[in-house]
Amino acid sequence: MAINLANNSSLANITALPSSISGGSMNLISTQTASSSSTISFTSGIDDTYDEYVFKFYNIHPQTDNAEFQFNFRDGGSAYDATKTTTFFYADHREDDAGASLAYDTGRDLAQGTGVAKISRQVRNHNDSGLNGEFNLFSPSSTTFVKHFIAKNNHVLEGDASINVFTAGYGNVTAAIDGVQFSFSSGNIDSGVIKLYGVS
């Protein structure tokens, strides 16, 4: 394979990767569209096929103003109540440049909790507001290790602030995680799309 270098040292004319480089493909498993939905649950496609699963959020709009986006894990039973330990921090900046902050939020983390885990602050329900982001879940089928996750999103906060939220943690269970459910803390998911991918 010939590699040509341009004057700025960029690569060109690469037609194939070496055989030793593989992986990284995003494989769409399923898509769910909210329409005044109380929850969006992914109950199939999360198994031992992939070591990483990615949920992508597109314009998730709450029915109720200032509702918080959240999730829970199912670990083999019918209930979404897997034990989790999580972290939560954010950076925000107001539209009018009147304020900005970077903070850890102890009120939205969990320590060995079985309830829903927050992955946003208050999302506005204005017509032009919503939430976009992604949620990575690692090795959910392991019966040896905890199930790590990382979530990040951006949404419109009260005061017309742009807020970037970072959440991470793990499901502290030995059973496989076989379902993930998303909801708002108040009201329904008015609209939006969530796509589930497996990473090969």
N, C-alpha and C positions, 0 to 999 in steps of 0.2 A: 504494500500500500504506500503510495507516494503522498507525502505531506508537503504542501506548498506554503511558504511563509510570505505574508505581505510585508510591506514596508513598516507597518506598525506592529509586526510580530504576531498578528492574528493568524489563526489556522484556517485553511481553505481546502476544498476538494477532498474531504474525508468522506469516504463512502461506506465504511464499516468500522465497527469497534474491534479491537483485538479480542480473541476468543477468551482471554483471561478476565475481561471486563463484562459483567452481566448484571441483570437485575435493575430495579428502579422503575419498572413499568407500573402505571396505575391502571387497574382493571376494574371497570365499573361493575358493581354487583347489583345494586338496586337504587331506585329513585323514588322518593315519596314527596308529594305535594300537599301542603297543609291547606285546608279550607274550613276555617272555624273548628279546628281539631283540638280536643282537650290534651291529647298526647300524640307523639309520633314515635312508634316503637319499631325497632328493627329486631325481628325474632328469628330470622333465617339468614344464612350467608356468613355468619360469624362462627367460624370453626377453626380447624387446624390447617386449612388450605394455605393461609398466609400467616406470616409472623407479625405483620402490621396491617391495621385497618384504619382508613381515614374517612371521616365524615366531613363533608363540605356543606356549609350553611350559606344559602343565597337569599338575601332580603327577607329574613325572618321577622315578621311583623306581629306585634302583640295586639290582642283585642283590647286589653286593659292598659291604660297609661301607667308607665313606671313599673311594669312587671319585670321580674328577673328571669332570665333564661337558665335552665337547670337540667340535670340529667340524673339517671340512676342506672345501676347494673342489675341484671338478673343472673344468678349463678346456679342454674339447673332446676330451680323450682318455678312456680308461677308468679311469685312476687318479685318486684324490683326493690331489693333491700340488702344488697351486698354491702359488707362493711368496707368503708373507705377512709383514707386519710388524705387530705388535700391541702394545697396552698392557694393563695389568691392575692395577686397584686395588679395594679393598674397605673396607667399614665393618662391624664386628660388635659385638654386645652379648650378653652371657651372660644366660640365663634367670634365674639367681640374683643378677644385678646385681654379680657378682664381678669383672667386667672388661669393657672395651670398647676398640676400637682403630680407627684409620683409617690405612691403609698402602698404599703402592705395592709390588707384588710382582714383583721382577725375575726370580724363578725360574719365573714362569708367562707371561712375554712371549716374543715371537719377534722376531728381527731377520733378515729375509730367509730365513725358515725354510720348509721344504716339509712338515714334519710337522704333526700335529694341533695345533690352538690351543686352549688351555684357556679355558673360559668359566665355570668355577666353581672353588671349592676343594673340600675333601672333603665329599661329600654322605653323610649317614647313611642306612643302610638300615633303620632302625627302622620299625615298622608305621605310625607316624604322621608319618614324615618324607618329604620329597620336595623337588623344585625346581620353581619357577614363574617365568616371565619371558618375555622376547621378544628377538628378534634381527632387526635391520633391515639389509637389504642394498640398496645404492644402485647403480643403473645397471649391472647385471651384464652386459649385452650390449654395453657400450661396447668398442670396439677402439682407442680413443684414450686414455682415462683409466684410472687405477687404480680398483679396485672397493672403495669404502669400506663398512665395516660398523660397527654399534654394537650391543652386547649388554648386557642387564642382567637380573639374576635375584636371587631371594632363596631361600635354602635353610637347612636346619638343619645346623650345624657341630658338630664334637666339643665336648663340654662344654655341650650344649644351647644353643648360641649361635645367634641369628638373624644371618645374614650376607648383606649386600647387595653383590653383585659387579658391577663395571662393566668391560667389556672393549670395546676399539675397535681399529680398524686398517684395513688395506687389503690386497687381493690385488694384488700387484705384477706383473701380467701384462697383455699387450696382447690376448690372446685373451679371448673372452667366457667368463664363468662360467656353466656350464650345469647344474651339479649341486652340492648341498650335502649333506653327510653328518654325522650326529650319532652319538656313541657315548660310552661311559664308558671311563676309563683302565684299568679292571679289571672283568671280568665283563660281563654283559648289561644292557640296559635292561629291568628287570623288568616295569615297567608305566608308563603315562602316555600322553598324547596330544600330538601336535604338529600344529598347523594352519598352512598356508601361505596368505597373503593377498597380493594385489596392490593397491597403492594408486593410485587414479585421481585 
